């Protein structure tokens, strides 16, 4: 099901000017007897506690090796104006331009345009643009357009419905086909009295009615923290568990979950509500993420990698990701920036990732001999 903008949750808190910071997040996998490092991210902030750099690493032969970076630039209102992704070239030991997003705001500090550009080796090339319109200060319609080399062409449209408290309760997605908007799918959102999302139903349009594709339900503790996130699909149910230090507030720390645009909810924010200090995330299939407020990942500069024997393209990708490997693959998994598994499939040479939010993802492919190959890709 196509969702150009994955609209899942709204961060309900602001970062205070605290000295303490969330420095890193490390994903670990259980090997049957102990936890092993898998991937990690370091976070850096400016003096206003805005996230300015996310550095991505993977664990290889007992050491961390660099994968890429996301660099953020802000205006005087602490709104992000540019988000640039760079990939690490192990042959030269330098970072190279990859993809960037430029954000434009109106005089009311509301986001009006998000421009996506690809680096062709010498210059930035238009790729995709999202235009945002408002009614009475509330987001009304988002239109996604593609660059065909000469002009911008309509691609998708999202229409927003709010409740009486101006909180989003429905998003209808349409695709541009034959010079007309055609229904694609919708998200129905249920909230509690405090506005925290309890359930999101994702329904596809079959030509005459909406039919549920999957749903995500959240369980909260007495402080309003999400403690379980349950995704139910026809073929499988996944449950993610969150743990907290309830003696401390999350907004006492600089952290990477803060709203950088004023509408991160609409451009692939995250399905999280953290009132207290987040400590860990437990994911199905023996995976966990450890949140560290004291230590950043230390890089072993001598740990340059041998190139993975896995080929994926196109990268960046919008819909179908093609996969080529030396040996037959048994399992393919895709993880988001925080290490949460978002897709899982058996041997396949192509995966449709159209429903994923924009951003950096990791694909983990395991062949029939048990060898694992890891690659990063960007979903446009």
LUMLO-893224 format. One line per 8 residues: their letters; for each residue z, y, x of C-alpha. Coordinates in pm, 1 decimal. Layout:
! LUMLO-893224
A	Z Y X ~ ...
! end
This chain:
! LUMLO-893224
XXXXXXXX	0.0 0.0 0.0 ~ -105.2 333.6 139.1 ~ 164.4 593.3 185.1 ~ 41.7 873.9 403.9 ~ 387.7 1026.4 405.0 ~ 676.8 783.3 395.1 ~ 940.6 971.1 197.4 ~ 1261.5 776.6 215.9
XXXXXXXX	1570.4 986.9 267.9 ~ 1721.3 1326.7 327.5 ~ 1963.9 1406.2 604.9 ~ 2251.0 1585.5 428.7 ~ 2427.3 1746.9 718.1 ~ 2367.4 2009.8 991.3 ~ 2443.4 1989.9 1360.3 ~ 2736.5 2205.6 1466.5
XXXXXXXX	2755.8 2365.4 1806.6 ~ 2963.3 2091.4 1966.3 ~ 2981.8 1995.6 2329.5 ~ 2960.5 1623.8 2254.3 ~ 2619.4 1464.7 2225.0 ~ 2457.5 1139.5 2125.3 ~ 2294.0 1054.6 2458.7 ~ 2119.7 720.3 2411.0
XXXXXXXX	2040.3 432.1 2179.9 ~ 1980.9 81.6 2316.5 ~ 1829.3 -205.6 2124.2 ~ 1951.5 -551.2 2221.2 ~ 1834.0 -897.9 2114.1 ~ 2048.6 -1213.1 2095.9 ~ 1911.2 -1488.0 2321.3 ~ 2131.8 -1762.5 2180.4
XXXXXXXX	2427.1 -1705.4 2409.3 ~ 2441.5 -1332.4 2491.1 ~ 2293.6 -992.4 2409.9 ~ 1998.1 -877.4 2620.5 ~ 1863.2 -524.4 2653.3 ~ 1521.9 -475.9 2496.1 ~ 1440.6 -106.9 2449.5 ~ 1619.9 223.1 2488.0
XXXXXXXX	1590.3 594.2 2421.0 ~ 1755.6 890.5 2591.4 ~ 1810.2 1213.8 2398.8 ~ 1835.6 1565.2 2546.7 ~ 1928.2 1887.0 2365.7 ~ 1910.4 2263.3 2415.9 ~ 2205.7 2504.2 2395.1 ~ 2163.4 2515.7 2014.8
XXXXXXXX	2192.3 2134.5 2000.1 ~ 1824.8 2100.2 1905.6 ~ 1666.6 1777.3 2025.2 ~ 1420.2 1877.2 2298.7 ~ 1330.7 1544.9 2465.1 ~ 1328.0 1179.1 2364.6 ~ 1253.7 949.5 2659.4 ~ 1153.3 591.6 2584.6
XXXXXXXX	1221.6 288.9 2806.0 ~ 1193.8 -88.1 2795.4 ~ 1398.4 -350.1 2978.2 ~ 1198.3 -548.3 3229.7 ~ 1323.2 -790.4 3494.7 ~ 1676.0 -651.7 3487.0 ~ 1585.6 -281.1 3500.8 ~ 1465.6 -1.0 3276.3
XXXXXXXX	1104.1 115.1 3306.2 ~ 949.7 425.5 3155.8 ~ 721.0 414.5 2853.4 ~ 679.9 769.4 2727.3 ~ 833.7 1094.0 2607.9 ~ 840.7 1318.1 2304.1 ~ 898.0 1687.7 2382.0 ~ 1001.1 1937.4 2113.1
XXXXXXXX	961.9 2317.1 2110.5 ~ 1149.1 2544.2 1865.3 ~ 1123.4 2896.7 1727.3 ~ 1406.6 3149.3 1696.1 ~ 1508.9 2991.5 1363.2 ~ 1560.3 2652.9 1530.6 ~ 1257.5 2506.7 1353.6 ~ 1034.9 2281.3 1560.3
XXXXXXXX	695.0 2438.6 1631.7 ~ 547.8 2164.0 1846.2 ~ 609.5 1793.8 1902.9 ~ 415.1 1652.1 2198.7 ~ 398.4 1285.4 2295.7 ~ 320.6 1177.3 2649.5 ~ 268.7 826.4 2785.9 ~ 387.7 718.0 3127.5
XXXXXXXX	120.4 615.4 3379.3 ~ 284.0 364.4 3616.1 ~ -8.7 390.1 3858.7 ~ 54.6 758.8 3927.9 ~ 419.0 782.3 3823.9 ~ 338.4 1076.1 3592.9 ~ 329.3 1149.8 3221.1 ~ -5.1 1210.6 3051.4
XXXXXXXX	-83.2 1393.5 2728.3 ~ -128.2 1164.5 2431.2 ~ -88.3 1330.1 2091.1 ~ 77.4 1645.5 1960.6 ~ 185.4 1798.7 1630.8 ~ 194.9 2174.5 1568.0 ~ 408.3 2311.4 1283.9 ~ 337.4 2640.4 1103.1
XXXXXXXX	596.9 2818.6 886.9 ~ 570.9 3104.8 637.9 ~ 790.5 3417.3 625.2 ~ 1048.8 3220.6 422.6 ~ 1072.9 2971.6 711.6 ~ 913.7 2698.4 500.1 ~ 671.7 2456.6 663.2 ~ 316.7 2521.1 539.7
XXXXXXXX	99.0 2321.3 781.9 ~ 128.6 2027.9 1019.0 ~ -163.2 1990.6 1259.7 ~ -219.5 1666.7 1452.6 ~ -433.5 1666.4 1768.2 ~ -539.8 1393.6 2014.1 ~ -586.6 1438.4 2388.9 ~ -935.0 1331.0 2500.4
XXXXXXXX	-860.3 1357.1 2872.5 ~ -955.3 1723.2 2909.8 ~ -862.6 1903.4 2586.7 ~ -687.7 1872.7 2251.4 ~ -910.5 1758.2 1963.0 ~ -836.7 1808.3 1592.0 ~ -737.0 1488.3 1416.8 ~ -541.1 1541.1 1096.6
XXXXXXXX	-381.8 1825.2 901.0 ~ -122.0 1836.3 627.8 ~ -95.5 2139.3 399.9 ~ 222.7 2205.4 203.3 ~ 248.8 2415.8 -113.3 ~ 560.9 2531.4 -296.7 ~ 665.2 2627.3 -649.9 ~ 980.6 2837.0 -688.9
XXXXXXXX	1076.1 2750.0 -333.2 ~ 1046.3 2373.7 -386.4 ~ 781.8 2150.5 -230.6 ~ 516.1 2079.9 -490.5 ~ 207.1 1924.3 -329.1 ~ 116.0 1795.3 15.4 ~ -252.3 1745.1 101.2 ~ -357.8 1538.0 401.2
XXXXXXXX	-697.9 1611.9 557.2 ~ -898.6 1449.5 837.0 ~ -1122.6 1627.8 1087.3 ~ -1476.8 1485.0 1081.0 ~ -1589.8 1677.7 1388.0 ~ -1705.8 1982.6 1193.0 ~ -1483.6 2043.4 887.9 ~ -1159.5 1925.6 731.1
XXXXXXXX	-1205.1 1654.8 466.6 ~ -951.9 1560.2 199.4 ~ -780.6 1227.4 257.4 ~ -464.8 1198.5 47.5 ~ -239.2 1400.2 -182.4 ~ 131.3 1370.1 -262.5 ~ 274.7 1532.1 -575.4 ~ 649.0 1589.1 -586.8
XXXXXXXX	879.9 1581.2 -891.0 ~ 1232.6 1723.4 -868.1 ~ 1536.4 1688.4 -1092.4 ~ 1732.2 1981.3 -1237.1 ~ 1917.5 2017.4 -904.7 ~ 1585.4 2048.8 -716.1 ~ 1621.9 1705.2 -558.0 ~ 1317.1 1482.1 -519.2
XXXXXXXX	1308.4 1193.8 -765.2 ~ 938.9 1094.6 -759.5 ~ 643.5 1114.9 -521.7 ~ 296.7 1020.6 -647.9 ~ 33.4 941.8 -384.5 ~ -340.8 970.7 -441.4 ~ -642.6 903.0 -219.7 ~ -959.9 1113.1 -208.4
XXXXXXXX	-1253.2 895.3 -318.4 ~ -1599.6 1001.6 -432.4 ~ -1491.3 1365.9 -456.3 ~ -1199.9 1281.8 -686.4 ~ -829.4 1205.3 -651.2 ~ -751.1 839.8 -729.2 ~ -400.1 707.2 -789.1 ~ -267.6 494.7 -504.5
XXXXXXXX	107.7 441.8 -534.8 ~ 436.4 615.5 -606.5 ~ 800.3 620.7 -500.0 ~ 1079.4 644.2 -759.5 ~ 1409.3 767.1 -615.0 ~ 1756.1 712.7 -761.4 ~ 2048.8 923.5 -638.0 ~ 2421.1 941.7 -695.1
XXXXXXXX	2602.4 1250.9 -823.8 ~ 2614.9 1392.6 -468.7 ~ 2240.1 1360.8 -425.5 ~ 2252.3 1070.1 -180.0 ~ 1971.3 820.8 -228.8 ~ 2084.5 485.3 -366.3 ~ 1748.5 323.0 -432.7 ~ 1376.9 378.2 -371.2
XXXXXXXX	1116.4 178.8 -561.1 ~ 768.5 167.3 -409.3 ~ 504.9 86.7 -668.7 ~ 131.1 37.0 -630.4 ~ -126.8 141.4 -889.4 ~ -334.9 -157.9 -1008.9 ~ -582.6 46.1 -1213.9 ~ -382.3 57.4 -1535.2
XXXXXXXX	-12.5 53.5 -1441.8 ~ 232.1 81.1 -1153.4 ~ 358.2 -250.1 -1012.9 ~ 653.1 -276.2 -775.9 ~ 554.1 -357.7 -417.9 ~ 903.0 -344.1 -269.8 ~ 1231.3 -159.3 -301.9 ~ 1503.8 -30.3 -71.5
XXXXXXXX	1864.7 -13.3 -190.1 ~ 2158.6 151.9 -14.1 ~ 2529.8 73.6 -29.4 ~ 2767.3 357.7 55.9 ~ 3126.8 363.0 170.1 ~ 3386.9 600.5 26.7 ~ 3280.1 873.0 272.9 ~ 2915.7 862.0 170.0
XXXXXXXX	2792.6 671.6 476.7 ~ 2516.0 418.6 424.9 ~ 2667.4 84.8 529.1 ~ 2390.0 -148.1 412.8 ~ 2016.6 -95.6 364.1 ~ 1848.0 -377.0 174.1 ~ 1468.6 -402.4 164.5 ~ 1341.1 -649.6 -93.1
XXXXXXXX	982.6 -771.2 -86.4 ~ 826.0 -1065.2 -272.5 ~ 821.9 -1274.4 44.5 ~ 1150.8 -1170.1 205.0 ~ 1469.2 -966.0 190.9 ~ 1601.0 -779.0 495.4 ~ 1950.5 -630.9 521.0 ~ 2046.7 -371.4 783.3
XXXXXXXX	2415.1 -298.5 846.4 ~ 2560.4 25.5 986.7 ~ 2903.5 72.9 1146.7 ~ 3093.3 399.8 1199.2 ~ 3397.6 558.3 1353.2 ~ 3548.4 705.2 1036.6 ~ 3793.4 918.5 1234.0 ~ 3512.3 1148.6 1353.7
XXXXXXXX	3236.5 1341.4 1177.6 ~ 2874.3 1301.3 1277.1 ~ 2812.4 1674.6 1258.6 ~ 3062.2 1724.2 1540.6 ~ 2798.9 1578.4 1773.5 ~ 2451.4 1685.5 1878.6 ~ 2228.9 1405.3 1751.3 ~ 1857.2 1328.3 1702.3
XXXXXXXX	1876.3 1288.2 1322.4 ~ 1905.6 1658.8 1241.6 ~ 1632.1 1813.6 1025.9 ~ 1392.4 1988.2 1265.5 ~ 1143.3 2127.2 1012.4 ~ 1345.1 2193.6 698.2 ~ 1155.2 1909.8 532.0 ~ 1178.8 1609.1 761.6
XXXXXXXX	1232.6 1407.0 445.1 ~ 865.0 1461.3 366.5 ~ 717.8 1387.3 707.1 ~ 880.7 1060.7 796.8 ~ 1244.3 1158.2 847.5 ~ 1461.2 851.3 820.1 ~ 1642.8 645.4 562.1 ~ 1987.8 756.0 675.3
XXXXXXXX	2296.7 935.1 551.7 ~ 2553.6 956.4 831.2 ~ 2871.6 1142.1 742.5 ~ 3086.7 982.4 1009.7 ~ 3008.5 900.9 1372.4 ~ 2744.1 627.7 1385.1 ~ 2828.7 346.1 1628.9 ~ 2580.8 64.3 1579.0
XXXXXXXX	2306.3 -79.7 1362.5 ~ 2271.0 -453.6 1301.2 ~ 1922.6 -573.5 1215.6 ~ 1807.2 -914.3 1086.0 ~ 1676.6 -1171.8 1334.6 ~ 1959.5 -1122.7 1587.4 ~ 1895.8 -761.6 1683.7 ~ 2134.5 -469.1 1718.7
XXXXXXXX	2124.4 -104.4 1828.3 ~ 2415.3 41.1 2023.2 ~ 2464.4 417.8 1997.5 ~ 2611.9 571.9 2313.7 ~ 2777.3 915.0 2322.5 ~ 2893.1 890.5 2683.7 ~ 2608.1 750.7 2890.7 ~ 2234.9 799.5 2920.4
XXXXXXXX	2002.4 523.8 3037.6 ~ 1972.6 515.3 3415.8 ~ 1620.9 449.8 3538.5 ~ 1542.5 222.9 3832.9 ~ 1256.8 416.8 3992.2 ~ 1133.2 104.4 4171.2 ~ 1082.7 -93.7 3852.8 ~ 715.8 -22.8 3783.0
XXXXXXXX	568.6 -275.1 3548.4 ~ 291.2 -527.2 3572.0 ~ 46.1 -448.2 3292.6 ~ 110.7 -643.2 2973.9 ~ -153.3 -899.3 2887.6 ~ -177.1 -753.7 2540.4 ~ -445.2 -517.7 2414.4 ~ -405.4 -306.1 2100.6
XXXXXXXX	-646.7 -50.6 1956.4 ~ -714.3 204.6 1823.6 ~ -417.2 391.4 1961.2 ~ -322.8 625.3 1794.1 ~ -389.6 426.8 1474.9 ~ -413.6 532.0 1112.6 ~ -473.7 209.0 921.2 ~ -561.6 -117.8 1100.1
XXXXXXXX	-421.2 -203.0 1443.0 ~ -637.1 -457.7 1628.6 ~ -453.3 -704.6 1854.8 ~ -597.9 -904.4 2143.6 ~ -398.1 -1136.2 2370.1 ~ -471.0 -1387.2 2646.0 ~ -278.3 -1663.8 2471.2 ~ -252.3 -1742.9 2098.3
XXXXXXXX	28.8 -1545.2 1935.8 ~ 299.5 -1700.9 1720.4 ~ 489.8 -1391.2 1609.3 ~ 420.9 -1017.7 1594.7 ~ 696.9 -764.5 1527.3 ~ 684.1 -385.2 1497.5 ~ 986.8 -160.9 1556.9 ~ 1037.5 208.8 1488.8
XXXXXXXX	1181.1 469.6 1724.4 ~ 1540.1 356.5 1662.1 ~ 1458.5 -9.1 1709.7 ~ 1459.4 -101.4 1342.5 ~ 1215.3 -378.8 1265.1 ~ 965.2 -243.9 1011.7 ~ 704.7 -523.5 1013.5 ~ 694.2 -893.7 1092.9
XXXXXXXX	401.5 -1132.4 1074.0 ~ 273.7 -1457.6 1210.4 ~ -30.2 -1485.0 1433.1 ~ -276.7 -1213.7 1341.3 ~ -558.5 -1023.9 1507.4 ~ -520.2 -720.4 1281.6 ~ -222.8 -549.9 1113.4 ~ -244.3 -281.2 846.6
XXXXXXXX	7.8 -8.8 938.4 ~ -110.8 254.2 690.0 ~ 225.6 256.7 508.5 ~ 426.2 341.5 821.6 ~ 552.4 694.5 886.1 ~ 393.0 897.8 1161.6 ~ 553.2 846.6 1502.0 ~ 597.7 612.9 1798.1
XXXXXXXX	633.2 238.6 1738.3 ~ 672.3 -70.6 1951.9 ~ 476.7 -388.3 1897.6 ~ 636.7 -706.8 2029.1 ~ 407.3 -1009.5 2048.9 ~ 534.6 -1360.0 2131.9 ~ 278.3 -1624.5 2228.3 ~ 294.4 -2002.2 2182.2
XXXXXXXX	458.3 -2047.0 2523.8 ~ 741.4 -1808.2 2438.5 ~ 619.2 -1523.9 2660.1 ~ 671.2 -1175.0 2518.4 ~ 437.3 -877.4 2553.1 ~ 536.1 -524.9 2452.8 ~ 325.3 -219.3 2384.2 ~ 381.0 126.3 2239.9
XXXX	150.8 281.3 1981.9 ~ 142.9 597.3 1775.4 ~ 94.7 591.2 1399.9 ~ -100.9 898.6 1287.6
! end
